[in-house]
């Protein structure tokens, strides 16, 4: 859990350091005593400064108590909201992938999400919060998220929803590995074994023994969710390092602005579709096909995609700022059964037995990792 951002010196402490109450000052009279006091009994006089100090003390105490009690609960709420949002996002991306290029969808999504993120910045303290003394670290984080997202979205155009999601969820295991060099954490034999089992699940879903004709997509497309998971894992480590100093709304705003710039760059270079000519791979076509004006019936989907994107970025960043990975990770895995249900209901997809086997290994390994992390923290 990130350290609290509240000042170590409370207004209550500041007030008591000013010295004891002078003996000449009358103590406060309770309402009950006041009712029985003689008419001429004076009310205690309190200066304006003392009233302000009392109010500051009460507000500070209430805020600290609320933060202390609610941070884990808020983290869980944020990760659940973000997980539901990810499922909705994946369904919309997959549904629209047959008619629009990926970079156009990313552009429209960011164009709608950016004002929402800026509104959240205003609610969390104002636009001055956007100033940072670590611009290159934030830029690296945004580039990693874009790389991760576009790799995963390119896979969604071809792979079944549940299979792409399950392969992506090797990310928590990669976070465990990366926490050693980047966060200085130690992992024991339990978590090392869990990582190996999770990677075995990835290998099963890659089906190295199968011929190309028996695979749902090319070898490269099958690897795209894993590549995406690598970018996500590195980004999560950076988010945990940045979280104590950058509000979630600020992280989301940086991200949406970078999405917008990168998508415009794609449009300038490949917006006419010349690089998609002659391509047969559906992921490549999805990535490089020309921009088209959205159909009237699709605008509502793009608006939903943009609003949902802004909320996802905020919720995920807030979850990792407020809670420990051991608290958050089990709830993240709910995205896999959500993807199974959504894939079946929207696209009629039913995972193959080998996909179920790999998914069980990946999720099981992830949950073992979370359990051991919680055990080690409580030891």
KEKE-3310 file (N, C-alpha, C; in steps of 0.2 Angstrom, whole numbers, plus 5000, padded with zeros to 4 digits):
npx = (5004:5003:5012:5003:4997:4995:4999:5012:5011:4998:4984:4978:4989:4997:4989:4989:5002:5003:5003:4996:4979:4975:4973:4964:4955:4938:4932:4924:4906:4894:4879:4870:4873:4873:4859:4855:4862:4864:4856:4865:4877:4892:4895:4908:4922:4928:4942:4943:4953:4955:4943:4945:4956:4951:4941:4949:4956:4946:4942:4954:4956:4944:4946:4958:4955:4944:4952:4960:4952:4945:4953:4958:4945:4941:4950:4947:4934:4937:4946:4937:4927:4935:4939:4926:4924:4935:4931:4919:4925:4934:4924:4918:4928:4931:4919:4919:4930:4929:4926:4933:4949:4962:4969:4961:4950:4956:4960:4947:4942:4951:4949:4936:4938:4948:4943:4934:4944:4951:4941:4940:4953:4951:4942:4950:4958:4963:4970:4983:4989:4993:5006:5023:5038:5044:5043:5048:5048:5034:5031:5037:5029:5016:5019:5022:5009:5002:5008:5005:4991:4988:4994:4987:4974:4975:4976:4963:4955:4956:4958:4948:4938:4939:4951:4961:4960:4964:4977:4983:4982:4994:5001:5000:5009:5021:5023:5026:5039:5046:5045:5056:5069:5065:5057:5063:5058:5057:5056:5050:5052:5038:5032:5040:5038:5025:5025:5032:5022:5012:5017:5019:5005:5003:5011:5004:4992:4998:5000:5012:5014:5004:4999:4999:4987:4978:4977:4969:4974:4989:5005:5012:5001:4995:5005:5003:4994:5002:5014:5008:5005:5017:5021:5011:5014:5026:5022:5013:5022:5028:5018:5015:5026:5025:5013:5011:5013:5007:4990:4977:4968:4977:4987:4978:4975:4987:4989:4978:4980:4992:4988:4980:4989:4998:4989:4985:4998:4999:4988:4993:5003:4998:4985:4978:4978:4987:4997:4990:4987:4986:4988:4985:4983:4972:4974:4984:4978:4967:4975:4980:4971:4962:4956:4938:4923:4913:4898:4881:4874:4885:4891:4886:4892:4905:4906:4902:4913:4924:4920:4920:4934:4940:4936:4941:4955:4956:4951:4959:4972:4969:4966:4978:4985:4979:4978:4986:4995:4992:4979:4972:4974:4967:4954:4955:4956:4943:4940:4943:4932:4922:4925:4923:4909:4905:4910:4904:4890:4889:4897:4896:4906:4915:4926:4940:4945:4959:4961:4954:4962:4974:4970:4966:4978:4985:4977:4977:4990:4992:4984:4990:5002:4997:4992:5004:5011:5003:5004:5018:5018:5011:5018)
npy = (4994:5011:5024:5036:5051:5061:5075:5072:5080:5084:5095:5095:5091:5103:5112:5108:5111:5124:5127:5125:5128:5144:5147:5157:5156:5151:5134:5124:5124:5111:5107:5102:5106:5119:5122:5122:5132:5148:5163:5173:5167:5166:5162:5152:5161:5160:5161:5167:5160:5149:5142:5139:5131:5120:5116:5112:5102:5092:5089:5084:5073:5065:5063:5056:5044:5039:5037:5027:5016:5014:5012:4998:4993:5002:5000:4987:4989:4998:4989:4979:4987:4991:4979:4974:4985:4982:4970:4975:4984:4975:4967:4977:4982:4970:4968:4979:4978:4973:4983:4995:5003:4999:5010:5021:5018:5019:5032:5039:5034:5039:5053:5055:5050:5058:5072:5067:5062:5074:5081:5073:5076:5089:5087:5081:5090:5100:5107:5110:5099:5091:5094:5088:5081:5071:5068:5059:5047:5045:5046:5034:5025:5027:5024:5011:5006:5009:5001:4988:4988:4989:4978:4968:4971:4969:4956:4952:4954:4942:4930:4920:4928:4923:4916:4925:4933:4924:4921:4933:4935:4930:4940:4945:4935:4938:4951:4947:4942:4953:4961:4958:4963:4977:4982:4977:4965:4949:4933:4916:4898:4894:4904:4904:4892:4893:4903:4895:4885:4893:4898:4886:4884:4894:4889:4877:4883:4889:4878:4870:4858:4857:4859:4873:4874:4869:4878:4893:4905:4913:4909:4921:4929:4922:4924:4937:4942:4938:4945:4958:4956:4957:4971:4976:4971:4978:4991:4991:4989:5002:5010:5007:5013:5026:5029:5035:5048:5053:5057:5046:5051:5059:5051:5044:5054:5058:5046:5045:5056:5053:5042:5048:5056:5046:5039:5049:5050:5037:5039:5049:5042:5030:5031:5031:5018:5012:5003:4992:4985:4971:4963:4948:4943:4945:4952:4961:4968:4974:4983:4992:4996:5008:5024:5026:5035:5034:5024:5029:5021:5016:5026:5028:5016:5020:5031:5025:5017:5026:5033:5022:5018:5029:5028:5015:5017:5026:5018:5007:5012:5019:5008:5001:5011:5012:4999:4984:4972:4959:4960:4965:4957:4944:4948:4953:4942:4938:4943:4933:4923:4932:4935:4923:4921:4933:4931:4919:4924:4935:4932:4919:4910:4896:4890:4879:4862:4862:4875:4878:4870:4876:4889:4886:4882:4894:4904:4897:4897:4910:4914:4906:4913:4925:4921:4917:4929:4937:4929:4930:4943:4944:4937)
npz = (5000:4996:5004:5015:5009:5018:5029:5041:5052:5061:5061:5074:5082:5080:5086:5100:5103:5105:5118:5135:5140:5145:5163:5166:5157:5154:5155:5142:5142:5144:5134:5143:5156:5153:5152:5165:5171:5179:5173:5170:5168:5159:5142:5136:5129:5112:5101:5084:5077:5085:5083:5069:5070:5077:5069:5058:5064:5066:5053:5048:5056:5052:5039:5038:5046:5037:5025:5030:5033:5021:5010:5006:5002:4993:4983:4979:4974:4963:4955:4951:4944:4934:4928:4923:4914:4905:4899:4893:4884:4876:4870:4862:4854:4847:4840:4832:4824:4811:4802:4804:4805:4817:4823:4820:4828:4841:4841:4841:4852:4862:4860:4865:4878:4884:4888:4898:4907:4910:4917:4928:4934:4937:4947:4957:4961:4952:4937:4939:4944:4934:4931:4932:4939:4933:4918:4908:4913:4915:4901:4896:4903:4897:4883:4885:4888:4877:4868:4873:4873:4859:4854:4860:4855:4842:4842:4846:4835:4828:4837:4848:4861:4874:4874:4870:4881:4892:4888:4890:4903:4909:4914:4928:4933:4927:4932:4945:4943:4938:4949:4957:4952:4950:4961:4972:4978:4986:4980:4984:4983:4981:4974:4963:4957:4954:4944:4934:4932:4927:4915:4908:4906:4896:4886:4883:4877:4866:4858:4852:4845:4835:4818:4807:4800:4810:4820:4828:4823:4816:4822:4827:4830:4840:4850:4852:4863:4874:4872:4874:4887:4893:4891:4899:4912:4915:4915:4926:4936:4935:4938:4951:4957:4954:4959:4972:4970:4960:4955:4951:4941:4934:4929:4920:4911:4905:4898:4889:4881:4875:4868:4859:4852:4846:4838:4829:4823:4817:4808:4799:4793:4789:4786:4774:4770:4762:4766:4769:4758:4748:4760:4769:4782:4796:4807:4803:4793:4801:4808:4799:4789:4779:4785:4789:4787:4802:4803:4805:4815:4822:4830:4843:4849:4848:4856:4868:4869:4871:4883:4892:4891:4897:4910:4913:4913:4923:4934:4935:4938:4950:4958:4959:4966:4978:4984:4989:4978:4982:4987:4976:4964:4964:4961:4948:4940:4938:4925:4916:4916:4914:4900:4894:4895:4889:4876:4872:4872:4864:4852:4850:4854:4859:4871:4867:4873:4876:4878:4889:4898:4898:4903:4916:4922:4921:4928:4941:4944:4946:4956:4967:4967:4972:4985:4991:4992:5000:5012:5015:5018:5029:5038)
capx = (5000:5007:5011:4998:4999:4993:5005:5014:5009:4991:4981:4977:4996:4999:4985:4991:5009:5003:5003:4990:4974:4976:4969:4959:4949:4933:4931:4917:4900:4890:4873:4866:4875:4871:4852:4854:4866:4861:4855:4871:4883:4895:4897:4916:4924:4933:4944:4942:4959:4954:4938:4947:4960:4946:4938:4954:4958:4941:4942:4960:4955:4939:4949:4963:4951:4941:4956:4963:4947:4942:4958:4957:4939:4940:4954:4943:4929:4941:4948:4931:4924:4940:4938:4920:4926:4939:4927:4915:4930:4936:4918:4917:4934:4931:4913:4920:4936:4928:4925:4937:4956:4963:4972:4955:4946:4960:4959:4940:4941:4955:4946:4931:4940:4952:4939:4932:4950:4953:4936:4942:4958:4948:4938:4955:4963:4964:4974:4990:4991:4996:5013:5027:5045:5046:5040:5051:5045:5027:5030:5038:5023:5011:5021:5021:5002:4999:5011:5002:4984:4988:4996:4981:4968:4976:4975:4956:4952:4957:4957:4942:4939:4942:4958:4965:4960:4967:4984:4985:4983:5000:5004:5002:5015:5027:5023:5030:5046:5048:5045:5062:5074:5062:5054:5067:5055:5060:5051:5052:5050:5031:5030:5044:5035:5018:5027:5033:5016:5008:5021:5017:4999:5004:5014:4999:4988:5001:5000:5018:5013:4999:5000:4996:4980:4974:4977:4964:4977:4996:5009:5013:4995:4994:5009:5002:4992:5008:5018:5004:5005:5024:5020:5006:5017:5031:5018:5010:5027:5029:5012:5016:5032:5023:5007:5011:5014:5002:4983:4974:4966:4983:4989:4974:4975:4993:4988:4973:4984:4997:4985:4978:4995:5000:4984:4986:5004:4997:4984:4997:5007:4995:4978:4975:4977:4992:5001:4986:4985:4989:4989:4980:4983:4967:4977:4988:4972:4964:4980:4983:4966:4961:4950:4932:4918:4908:4891:4877:4873:4891:4893:4885:4897:4912:4905:4903:4920:4928:4919:4923:4941:4942:4935:4946:4962:4956:4950:4965:4977:4967:4966:4985:4988:4976:4979:4992:4994:4989:4972:4969:4975:4961:4948:4957:4955:4936:4940:4943:4925:4918:4927:4920:4902:4904:4912:4898:4884:4890:4900:4895:4913:4916:4933:4942:4947:4966:4961:4952:4967:4979:4967:4966:4985:4987:4974:4979:4997:4992:4981:4995:5007:4994:4992:5011:5013:4999:5007:5024:5018:5008:5023)
capy = (5000:5017:5028:5041:5058:5067:5077:5069:5084:5085:5102:5094:5092:5110:5116:5107:5113:5131:5127:5124:5133:5148:5146:5162:5155:5146:5128:5124:5121:5106:5109:5100:5110:5126:5122:5123:5137:5154:5167:5177:5163:5168:5157:5153:5164:5156:5166:5164:5156:5143:5139:5137:5125:5115:5113:5108:5096:5087:5087:5080:5066:5062:5061:5050:5038:5037:5034:5021:5011:5013:5011:4992:4992:5006:4997:4981:4992:5000:4984:4976:4991:4991:4972:4974:4989:4979:4965:4978:4986:4970:4966:4983:4982:4964:4969:4985:4977:4971:4988:5001:5002:5000:5017:5025:5017:5021:5039:5041:5032:5044:5059:5055:5049:5064:5077:5064:5062:5080:5082:5070:5079:5095:5085:5079:5096:5105:5106:5110:5092:5088:5096:5082:5082:5064:5067:5054:5040:5045:5045:5027:5021:5028:5020:5003:5004:5009:4995:4983:4988:4988:4971:4964:4973:4966:4948:4951:4953:4935:4925:4920:4932:4920:4913:4931:4936:4920:4922:4940:4935:4928:4947:4945:4931:4942:4956:4944:4941:4960:4965:4957:4969:4984:4984:4974:4960:4942:4927:4910:4892:4893:4908:4902:4886:4895:4906:4890:4882:4897:4898:4879:4885:4898:4884:4873:4886:4890:4872:4870:4852:4858:4862:4879:4873:4867:4884:4898:4910:4912:4909:4927:4932:4918:4927:4945:4943:4937:4952:4963:4955:4959:4978:4978:4970:4983:4997:4990:4991:5009:5013:5006:5017:5033:5030:5039:5055:5055:5054:5041:5055:5062:5045:5042:5060:5057:5040:5047:5061:5049:5038:5053:5058:5041:5037:5054:5048:5032:5041:5053:5038:5024:5032:5030:5011:5009:4997:4986:4982:4964:4959:4943:4942:4949:4957:4967:4972:4978:4988:4996:4998:5015:5027:5027:5039:5029:5023:5032:5016:5015:5032:5026:5012:5023:5035:5020:5014:5031:5034:5016:5019:5034:5025:5009:5020:5029:5013:5002:5016:5020:5002:5000:5016:5011:4993:4979:4968:4953:4961:4966:4952:4939:4950:4954:4935:4938:4945:4928:4920:4937:4935:4917:4922:4938:4928:4915:4927:4940:4930:4912:4906:4891:4888:4872:4859:4864:4882:4877:4867:4882:4894:4884:4883:4901:4907:4894:4899:4917:4914:4904:4919:4930:4918:4917:4936:4939:4925:4933:4950:4944:4933)
capz = (5000:4995:5010:5015:5007:5023:5032:5047:5058:5060:5064:5081:5085:5079:5091:5106:5104:5106:5125:5138:5140:5151:5168:5166:5151:5156:5151:5139:5146:5140:5134:5149:5161:5151:5153:5172:5173:5180:5167:5169:5167:5153:5137:5135:5123:5108:5096:5077:5076:5089:5079:5063:5072:5079:5062:5054:5067:5065:5046:5047:5059:5049:5032:5039:5048:5031:5021:5033:5033:5015:5005:5002:4999:4987:4978:4976:4969:4957:4951:4949:4939:4928:4925:4919:4909:4901:4896:4888:4879:4872:4865:4857:4849:4842:4836:4827:4820:4804:4798:4805:4807:4825:4825:4820:4834:4846:4840:4843:4859:4866:4859:4869:4885:4886:4892:4904:4912:4912:4922:4935:4936:4941:4954:4961:4964:4948:4931:4941:4946:4928:4931:4935:4938:4930:4912:4904:4916:4913:4894:4895:4905:4892:4877:4886:4888:4870:4865:4876:4871:4852:4853:4862:4851:4835:4843:4847:4828:4826:4842:4852:4866:4880:4873:4870:4888:4896:4887:4893:4911:4912:4916:4935:4934:4925:4938:4951:4941:4938:4956:4960:4950:4950:4967:4977:4982:4986:4979:4986:4979:4979:4968:4957:4954:4951:4938:4929:4930:4923:4908:4905:4903:4890:4881:4880:4873:4860:4854:4848:4842:4830:4812:4806:4798:4816:4824:4826:4820:4815:4828:4829:4833:4847:4854:4853:4870:4879:4871:4877:4895:4895:4892:4905:4918:4916:4916:4932:4941:4935:4941:4959:4959:4953:4962:4978:4969:4954:4956:4945:4935:4930:4925:4914:4906:4901:4894:4884:4877:4871:4863:4854:4847:4842:4833:4824:4819:4812:4802:4795:4789:4786:4786:4767:4769:4757:4769:4770:4751:4748:4766:4771:4789:4798:4812:4799:4790:4806:4810:4794:4784:4779:4789:4785:4792:4805:4801:4810:4820:4826:4834:4850:4851:4849:4862:4874:4869:4874:4890:4895:4891:4902:4917:4914:4915:4930:4939:4936:4941:4956:4961:4961:4970:4984:4987:4987:4973:4985:4988:4970:4959:4964:4958:4941:4937:4936:4918:4911:4916:4910:4893:4892:4895:4883:4869:4870:4871:4858:4846:4849:4854:4864:4871:4866:4880:4877:4880:4896:4902:4899:4907:4923:4924:4922:4934:4947:4946:4948:4963:4971:4968:4977:4991:4994:4993:5006:5017:5016:5020:5036:5042)
cpx = (5004:5007:5006:5001:4998:4999:5006:5012:5002:4989:4980:4984:4998:4996:4988:4998:5009:5003:4996:4985:4975:4971:4963:4953:4945:4933:4924:4912:4896:4883:4868:4867:4873:4863:4851:4858:4862:4861:4861:4877:4886:4896:4905:4917:4929:4935:4943:4947:4958:4949:4941:4952:4956:4943:4943:4956:4952:4941:4948:4959:4950:4942:4954:4960:4947:4946:4959:4958:4945:4947:4958:4951:4938:4945:4951:4938:4932:4943:4942:4928:4929:4940:4932:4921:4930:4935:4922:4920:4932:4930:4917:4922:4933:4925:4915:4926:4935:4927:4929:4944:4957:4965:4966:4951:4950:4960:4952:4939:4945:4952:4940:4933:4944:4948:4937:4938:4952:4948:4938:4948:4956:4945:4944:4960:4964:4969:4982:4993:4994:5004:5017:5034:5048:5043:5042:5048:5038:5026:5032:5032:5018:5013:5020:5013:4999:5002:5007:4995:4984:4989:4990:4975:4969:4975:4967:4953:4952:4955:4950:4943:4942:4949:4963:4966:4965:4975:4987:4986:4989:5004:5005:5008:5022:5028:5027:5037:5049:5049:5052:5067:5071:5060:5058:5064:5058:5054:5054:5050:5043:5030:5034:5041:5028:5020:5028:5027:5012:5011:5019:5010:4999:5006:5008:4994:4991:5001:5006:5018:5009:5002:4997:4989:4975:4974:4972:4967:4985:4999:5010:5007:4993:4999:5008:4999:4998:5013:5014:5005:5012:5024:5016:5010:5022:5027:5015:5016:5029:5024:5013:5021:5029:5017:5006:5011:5010:4995:4981:4972:4971:4986:4985:4974:4981:4992:4984:4976:4989:4994:4983:4984:4998:4996:4984:4992:5002:4992:4988:5001:5003:4987:4974:4975:4982:4996:4997:4985:4989:4989:4983:4979:4977:4969:4981:4983:4969:4969:4981:4977:4965:4955:4944:4927:4913:4901:4887:4876:4879:4893:4892:4890:4904:4911:4906:4910:4925:4927:4921:4930:4943:4941:4939:4952:4962:4955:4956:4971:4976:4968:4974:4988:4985:4977:4985:4990:4990:4982:4969:4968:4969:4955:4949:4955:4948:4935:4939:4936:4921:4919:4923:4913:4901:4905:4907:4892:4884:4892:4899:4901:4912:4923:4935:4945:4955:4966:4959:4958:4973:4977:4968:4973:4987:4984:4976:4986:4997:4989:4986:5000:5004:4994:4999:5013:5009:5002:5013:5023:5015:5013:5027)
cpy = (5006:5021:5034:5047:5063:5069:5073:5073:5086:5092:5101:5094:5099:5114:5115:5109:5120:5132:5126:5129:5137:5147:5151:5161:5149:5140:5128:5121:5117:5109:5107:5104:5117:5127:5124:5129:5144:5159:5171:5174:5164:5162:5158:5156:5160:5160:5162:5159:5149:5139:5136:5131:5119:5111:5109:5102:5090:5085:5083:5073:5062:5059:5055:5044:5035:5034:5027:5015:5009:5011:5004:4991:4996:5003:4991:4984:4994:4995:4980:4980:4991:4985:4972:4979:4986:4974:4969:4981:4981:4968:4971:4983:4976:4965:4974:4983:4975:4977:4994:4999:5003:5007:5022:5024:5019:5029:5042:5039:5037:5051:5060:5054:5055:5069:5074:5064:5068:5083:5079:5073:5086:5093:5083:5084:5101:5103:5106:5104:5089:5090:5090:5084:5075:5063:5061:5047:5040:5043:5037:5023:5021:5024:5013:5002:5004:5003:4989:4982:4987:4981:4967:4965:4969:4959:4947:4951:4946:4930:4926:4924:4929:4918:4919:4933:4931:4920:4928:4939:4931:4934:4947:4940:4935:4948:4953:4944:4948:4963:4963:4962:4976:4986:4981:4968:4954:4937:4921:4904:4892:4897:4907:4897:4888:4899:4901:4886:4886:4898:4891:4880:4889:4893:4880:4876:4889:4884:4871:4863:4852:4861:4869:4879:4872:4873:4889:4904:4908:4912:4916:4930:4928:4921:4934:4946:4942:4943:4957:4962:4958:4967:4980:4977:4975:4989:4996:4991:4998:5012:5013:5011:5024:5034:5035:5047:5058:5053:5050:5045:5058:5057:5044:5048:5059:5051:5042:5052:5058:5045:5042:5055:5052:5039:5042:5052:5042:5034:5045:5048:5033:5025:5031:5022:5008:5003:4991:4982:4976:4960:4954:4941:4947:4954:4963:4971:4977:4984:4993:4998:5005:5017:5027:5031:5034:5029:5026:5027:5015:5020:5030:5021:5015:5028:5031:5018:5020:5033:5028:5016:5023:5031:5019:5012:5022:5023:5009:5006:5017:5014:5000:5005:5014:5005:4989:4975:4961:4954:4962:4960:4947:4941:4952:4948:4934:4940:4939:4924:4925:4936:4928:4918:4927:4935:4923:4919:4932:4937:4922:4907:4902:4888:4880:4869:4861:4871:4882:4875:4873:4887:4892:4884:4890:4905:4904:4896:4906:4918:4911:4909:4924:4928:4919:4924:4938:4935:4928:4939:4949:4940:4937)
cpz = (5000:5002:5009:5013:5012:5026:5039:5053:5057:5063:5072:5085:5085:5085:5098:5108:5106:5114:5128:5138:5146:5157:5169:5161:5154:5152:5148:5143:5142:5140:5140:5155:5160:5153:5161:5175:5174:5173:5165:5168:5160:5148:5137:5128:5119:5102:5089:5075:5079:5085:5073:5065:5074:5073:5058:5057:5066:5058:5045:5049:5055:5042:5033:5041:5042:5027:5023:5032:5026:5009:5002:4999:4993:4981:4975:4971:4963:4952:4948:4943:4933:4925:4921:4913:4903:4896:4890:4882:4874:4867:4860:4852:4844:4838:4830:4822:4813:4799:4798:4807:4815:4827:4824:4826:4841:4847:4843:4850:4864:4866:4864:4877:4888:4890:4898:4909:4914:4918:4929:4938:4940:4947:4959:4963:4959:4942:4933:4943:4940:4927:4935:4934:4935:4923:4908:4907:4914:4905:4893:4897:4899:4885:4879:4886:4881:4866:4867:4873:4863:4850:4854:4857:4844:4836:4843:4840:4826:4831:4845:4858:4872:4880:4873:4878:4893:4895:4890:4900:4913:4915:4923:4937:4932:4930:4943:4949:4941:4944:4959:4958:4951:4957:4973:4981:4981:4985:4981:4981:4977:4973:4962:4953:4951:4945:4932:4927:4925:4916:4905:4902:4897:4884:4878:4876:4866:4855:4849:4843:4836:4824:4811:4804:4804:4821:4823:4823:4819:4822:4831:4833:4839:4852:4856:4860:4875:4878:4875:4885:4897:4896:4898:4911:4920:4918:4923:4938:4941:4939:4949:4961:4958:4957:4968:4977:4963:4955:4950:4939:4931:4926:4919:4909:4902:4896:4888:4879:4873:4866:4857:4849:4843:4837:4827:4819:4814:4806:4797:4790:4785:4785:4779:4766:4764:4759:4770:4763:4750:4754:4767:4778:4792:4803:4809:4796:4795:4808:4805:4788:4784:4783:4785:4790:4795:4803:4807:4816:4825:4831:4841:4853:4852:4855:4869:4875:4873:4881:4894:4896:4896:4909:4918:4916:4922:4935:4940:4940:4948:4961:4964:4965:4977:4988:4985:4982:4976:4986:4981:4965:4959:4960:4950:4937:4935:4928:4914:4911:4912:4903:4890:4890:4889:4877:4867:4868:4865:4852:4845:4850:4860:4865:4870:4873:4881:4880:4888:4901:4904:4904:4914:4926:4926:4928:4940:4949:4949:4955:4968:4973:4973:4984:4995:4996:4999:5012:5019:5020:5028:5040:5047)
residu = (UNK:UNK:UNK:UNK:UNK:UNK:UNK:UNK:UNK:UNK:UNK:UNK:UNK:UNK:UNK:UNK:UNK:UNK:UNK:UNK:UNK:UNK:UNK:UNK:UNK:UNK:UNK:UNK:UNK:UNK:UNK:UNK:UNK:UNK:UNK:UNK:UNK:UNK:UNK:UNK:UNK:UNK:UNK:UNK:UNK:UNK:UNK:UNK:UNK:UNK:UNK:UNK:UNK:UNK:UNK:UNK:UNK:UNK:UNK:UNK:UNK:UNK:UNK:UNK:UNK:UNK:UNK:UNK:UNK:UNK:UNK:UNK:UNK:UNK:UNK:UNK:UNK:UNK:UNK:UNK:UNK:UNK:UNK:UNK:UNK:UNK:UNK:UNK:UNK:UNK:UNK:UNK:UNK:UNK:UNK:UNK:UNK:UNK:UNK:UNK:UNK:UNK:UNK:UNK:UNK:UNK:UNK:UNK:UNK:UNK:UNK:UNK:UNK:UNK:UNK:UNK:UNK:UNK:UNK:UNK:UNK:UNK:UNK:UNK:UNK:UNK:UNK:UNK:UNK:UNK:UNK:UNK:UNK:UNK:UNK:UNK:UNK:UNK:UNK:UNK:UNK:UNK:UNK:UNK:UNK:UNK:UNK:UNK:UNK:UNK:UNK:UNK:UNK:UNK:UNK:UNK:UNK:UNK:UNK:UNK:UNK:UNK:UNK:UNK:UNK:UNK:UNK:UNK:UNK:UNK:UNK:UNK:UNK:UNK:UNK:UNK:UNK:UNK:UNK:UNK:UNK:UNK:UNK:UNK:UNK:UNK:UNK:UNK:UNK:UNK:UNK:UNK:UNK:UNK:UNK:UNK:UNK:UNK:UNK:UNK:UNK:UNK:UNK:UNK:UNK:UNK:UNK:UNK:UNK:UNK:UNK:UNK:UNK:UNK:UNK:UNK:UNK:UNK:UNK:UNK:UNK:UNK:UNK:UNK:UNK:UNK:UNK:UNK:UNK:UNK:UNK:UNK:UNK:UNK:UNK:UNK:UNK:UNK:UNK:UNK:UNK:UNK:UNK:UNK:UNK:UNK:UNK:UNK:UNK:UNK:UNK:UNK:UNK:UNK:UNK:UNK:UNK:UNK:UNK:UNK:UNK:UNK:UNK:UNK:UNK:UNK:UNK:UNK:UNK:UNK:UNK:UNK:UNK:UNK:UNK:UNK:UNK:UNK:UNK:UNK:UNK:UNK:UNK:UNK:UNK:UNK:UNK:UNK:UNK:UNK:UNK:UNK:UNK:UNK:UNK:UNK:UNK:UNK:UNK:UNK:UNK:UNK:UNK:UNK:UNK:UNK:UNK:UNK:UNK:UNK:UNK:UNK:UNK:UNK:UNK:UNK:UNK:UNK:UNK:UNK:UNK:UNK:UNK:UNK:UNK:UNK:UNK:UNK:UNK:UNK:UNK:UNK:UNK:UNK:UNK:UNK:UNK:UNK:UNK:UNK:UNK:UNK:UNK:UNK:UNK:UNK:UNK:UNK:UNK:UNK:UNK:UNK:UNK:UNK:UNK:UNK:UNK:UNK:UNK:UNK:UNK:UNK:UNK:UNK:UNK:UNK:UNK:UNK:UNK:UNK:UNK:UNK:UNK:UNK:UNK:UNK:UNK:UNK:UNK)
# end
